[in-house]
């Protein structure tokens, strides 16, 4: 299954629908979808390095616009916001973030937006907390832009030589990525409780 998904992303990245699909994934991940757009951005940059910065911009814009939907869900549709968080594996996940918002304000959005934490958790919780919309938008622009342009820069710089290794060792690479994501989430939760 992993090989089929990888092959599909690689084929899609070479198609005329690549930008639209990336926008859709980035938009959806910021409000309700569980898969981060980086999983599509990196292979697309590897396949089409000439479009790398365009892809980073598409991903950033999609994520920010999707974040506005997530914010609106939390702000105006509180039961729906709680339901989305519960369905995507974050029931009550907004409680620690609300406490962090009270203490650190916009710094929470700036930090969490860079980490491999589901961005919908931030966007919906920001709306639930009735955090300033303009501060949320400004922080989202900064943090999502830094994340996706940073990923693009790293993949452009180090990726082409890694593509053959990635293709040969897809299962191992995927396991390492999942392990790193799990460790990052555990670290964030541990630091959030202290």
C-alpha positions in Angstrom: 0.0 0.0 0.0 2.8 2.4 0.9 4.4 1.8 -2.5 1.1 2.6 -4.3 0.6 5.8 -2.3 4.2 6.9 -3.1 3.8 6.1 -6.8 0.5 7.9 -6.9 2.0 11.1 -5.3 5.0 10.9 -7.8 2.6 10.6 -10.7 0.4 13.4 -9.5 3.3 15.7 -9.0 4.1 15.4 -12.7 0.5 16.0 -13.8 -1.2 19.2 -14.6 -3.3 18.8 -11.5 -0.3 18.8 -9.1 -0.8 22.4 -7.8 -4.5 22.0 -7.3 -4.1 18.7 -5.4 -1.4 20.2 -3.2 -3.6 23.2 -2.4 -6.5 20.9 -1.5 -4.4 18.8 0.8 -2.9 21.9 2.5 -6.3 23.5 2.9 -8.0 20.4 4.3 -5.1 19.6 6.7 -5.5 23.0 8.4 -9.2 22.4 9.2 -10.2 18.7 9.2 -7.8 16.3 7.2 -5.3 14.2 9.2 -2.4 14.0 6.7 0.1 16.9 6.6 0.8 18.5 3.1 4.6 18.0 3.6 4.0 14.3 2.6 3.0 15.6 -0.8 5.1 18.7 -1.1 8.5 16.9 -0.7 8.0 14.4 -3.5 6.6 17.1 -5.7 9.7 19.2 -5.2 11.8 16.2 -5.9 9.9 15.4 -9.1 9.7 19.0 -10.4 12.4 21.1 -8.8 11.7 23.8 -11.4 8.3 24.4 -9.7 9.6 24.0 -6.1 9.0 27.6 -5.0 5.6 27.7 -6.7 4.6 24.5 -4.8 5.8 26.0 -1.5 3.7 29.1 -2.2 0.6 27.0 -3.1 1.1 24.9 0.0 1.4 28.0 2.2 -1.6 29.8 0.8 -3.8 26.6 1.0 -2.8 26.1 4.6 -3.5 29.7 5.6 -6.9 29.7 3.9 -7.7 26.3 5.4 -6.6 27.7 8.7 -9.3 30.4 8.4 -11.9 27.7 8.0 -10.5 25.9 11.1 -10.6 29.1 13.0 -14.2 29.8 11.9 -15.2 26.2 12.9 -13.8 26.8 16.4 -15.2 30.3 16.7 -18.7 29.8 15.3 -19.3 26.1 15.5 -17.9 25.0 18.8 -19.6 21.5 18.9 -18.3 20.8 15.4 -14.8 21.9 16.4 -14.8 19.6 19.4 -16.2 16.8 17.2 -13.4 17.2 14.6 -10.8 17.2 17.3 -12.2 14.1 18.8 -12.6 12.2 15.4 -9.0 13.1 14.4 -7.6 11.7 17.7 -7.4 14.9 19.8 -10.3 14.8 22.2 -9.8 17.5 24.8 -6.6 18.4 23.0 -7.5 22.0 23.0 -7.3 22.3 26.9 -3.4 22.4 27.0 -3.4 24.8 24.0 -5.9 27.2 25.7 -3.6 27.3 28.7 -0.6 28.0 26.4 -2.5 30.7 24.6 -3.3 32.4 27.9 0.4 32.3 28.9 2.2 32.8 25.6 -0.3 34.3 23.2 0.7 34.4 19.5 4.0 32.6 20.3 2.0 29.3 20.6 0.8 29.6 17.0 4.3 30.5 15.8 5.9 27.5 17.5 3.2 25.0 16.9 2.8 25.9 13.2 6.4 24.9 12.6 6.2 21.5 14.4 4.7 18.3 13.0 1.6 18.9 15.1 -1.7 18.7 13.2 -2.3 22.4 12.3 -6.1 21.9 12.6 -5.5 21.5 16.4 -4.1 25.0 16.4 -6.6 26.6 14.0 -9.8 25.1 15.7 -8.5 25.8 19.2 -7.5 29.4 18.3 -11.1 29.9 17.2 -12.5 28.1 20.3 -10.4 30.5 22.4 -11.7 33.5 20.4 -8.1 34.5 19.9 -7.5 37.6 17.8 -8.2 36.8 14.1 -5.6 39.2 12.8 -2.9 37.9 15.1 -3.8 34.4 14.1 -3.6 35.3 10.3 -0.3 37.1 10.7 1.2 34.2 12.8 -0.1 31.6 10.3 1.5 33.5 7.4 4.8 33.6 9.2 4.9 30.1 10.5 3.3 28.2 7.6 5.5 30.1 5.1 8.6 29.3 7.1 7.7 25.6 7.4 6.8 25.0 3.7 9.5 27.2 2.2 12.0 25.6 4.7 10.9 22.1 3.7 11.2 23.1 0.0 14.7 24.5 0.5 15.9 21.4 2.3 14.4 19.1 -0.3 15.9 21.1 -3.2 19.3 21.2 -1.5 19.6 17.6 -0.3 16.7 15.8 -2.0 17.8 14.9 -5.5 20.6 12.6 -4.3 18.2 11.0 -1.8 15.5 10.1 -4.3 17.0 6.8 -5.4 17.7 5.9 -1.8 14.1 6.8 -0.8 12.7 4.7 -3.6 14.8 1.7 -2.6 14.1 1.9 1.1 10.6 3.3 1.2 9.4 1.3 4.1 12.5 2.1 6.2 12.3 5.8 5.4 8.5 5.9 6.2 9.1 4.2 9.5 11.8 6.7 10.4 9.5 9.6 9.4 6.6 8.2 11.5 9.0 7.6 14.4 10.3 11.2 14.2 6.7 12.5 14.1 5.7 10.4 17.1 8.8 11.6 19.1 8.0 15.2 18.2 4.4 14.9 19.3 5.5 13.3 22.6 8.1 16.0 23.2 5.5 18.7 22.5 3.0 17.1 24.9 5.6 16.6 27.5 6.9 20.2 27.3 3.2 21.4 27.3 2.6 19.7 30.6 5.7 21.2 32.3 
